[in-house]
């Protein structure tokens, strides 16, 4: 049987990969995907602890987190498309939104 510590270590590794993606990448799309990766790492923790504690609350939190993440992706992609139409780039360093 897989222990709780294995899930926590996996979740920490995935979360760290997401943080590295946010910090090092220049594309808005990759940054958005890295944020989703961090949210999924937290969801792994919720499910693992929910199973370990024999409680359903962690799984309920995952359901709401996935719902909010889906809405965040929809709004984020709509903003990225609007920015790309105006600026013709999705590079973070080239975007200075205040100077339209």
C-alpha positions as CSV (number, residue, x, y, z in Angstrom):
1,X,0.0,0.0,0.0
2,X,1.2,3.5,-0.8
3,X,1.8,5.6,2.3
4,X,0.7,9.2,2.9
5,X,4.3,10.5,2.8
6,X,4.6,9.3,-0.8
7,X,1.6,11.4,-1.9
8,X,3.0,14.4,0.0
9,X,6.4,14.1,-1.6
10,X,4.8,13.8,-5.1
11,X,2.6,16.8,-4.4
12,X,5.6,18.8,-3.2
13,X,7.6,17.9,-6.3
14,X,4.7,18.9,-8.6
15,X,4.2,22.1,-6.7
16,X,7.9,23.0,-7.0
17,X,7.8,22.4,-10.7
18,X,4.9,24.8,-11.0
19,X,6.7,27.4,-9.0
20,X,9.7,27.1,-11.2
21,X,7.5,27.5,-14.2
22,X,5.9,30.7,-12.9
23,X,9.3,32.2,-11.9
24,X,11.4,31.3,-14.9
25,X,9.1,31.4,-17.9
26,X,8.2,34.5,-20.0
27,X,5.0,33.4,-21.8
28,X,1.7,34.1,-20.1
29,X,0.3,30.8,-21.3
30,X,3.1,28.8,-19.7
31,X,2.7,30.8,-16.5
32,X,-1.0,30.0,-16.5
33,X,-0.3,26.3,-17.0
34,X,2.2,26.4,-14.1
35,X,-0.4,27.9,-11.8
36,X,-2.8,25.1,-12.8
37,X,0.0,22.6,-12.0
38,X,0.3,24.1,-8.5
39,X,-3.4,23.9,-7.9
40,X,-3.4,20.2,-8.9
41,X,-0.5,19.5,-6.5
42,X,-2.7,21.0,-3.7
43,X,-5.6,18.8,-4.9
44,X,-3.4,15.7,-4.6
45,X,-2.7,16.7,-1.0
46,X,-6.4,17.2,-0.3
47,X,-7.3,13.8,-1.7
48,X,-4.5,12.0,0.1
49,X,-5.3,13.5,3.5
50,X,-9.0,12.9,2.9
51,X,-8.3,9.2,2.3
52,X,-5.9,9.0,5.2
53,X,-8.3,10.6,7.7
54,X,-11.3,8.7,6.2
55,X,-13.2,12.0,5.7
56,X,-14.9,13.3,2.5
57,X,-14.2,17.0,3.2
58,X,-10.9,16.9,1.3
59,X,-12.6,15.5,-1.8
60,X,-15.3,18.2,-1.5
61,X,-12.6,20.9,-1.5
62,X,-11.1,19.3,-4.6
63,X,-14.4,19.5,-6.4
64,X,-14.7,23.2,-5.6
65,X,-11.0,23.9,-6.4
66,X,-11.4,22.2,-9.8
67,X,-14.5,24.3,-10.5
68,X,-12.8,27.6,-9.6
69,X,-9.7,26.5,-11.6
70,X,-11.8,25.9,-14.7
71,X,-13.4,29.3,-14.4
72,X,-9.9,30.8,-13.8
73,X,-8.6,29.2,-17.0
74,X,-11.5,30.5,-19.0
75,X,-11.1,34.0,-17.8
76,X,-7.3,33.8,-18.1
77,X,-7.4,32.6,-21.7
78,X,-9.9,35.2,-22.6
79,X,-7.6,37.9,-21.2
80,X,-4.6,36.4,-23.0
81,X,-6.5,36.4,-26.3
82,X,-7.5,40.1,-25.8
83,X,-3.9,41.0,-25.0
84,X,-2.6,39.2,-28.0
85,X,-5.0,40.9,-30.3
86,X,-3.9,44.3,-29.1
87,X,-0.2,43.7,-28.6
88,X,0.6,40.8,-30.9
89,X,2.7,39.1,-28.1
90,X,2.2,37.1,-25.0
91,X,5.7,37.7,-23.6
92,X,5.5,39.0,-20.1
93,X,8.5,41.3,-20.4
94,X,7.0,43.1,-23.4
95,X,3.7,43.8,-21.7
96,X,3.2,47.1,-20.0
97,X,-0.6,47.3,-19.8
98,X,-0.7,50.8,-18.3
99,X,0.7,52.3,-21.5
100,X,-1.9,51.4,-24.1
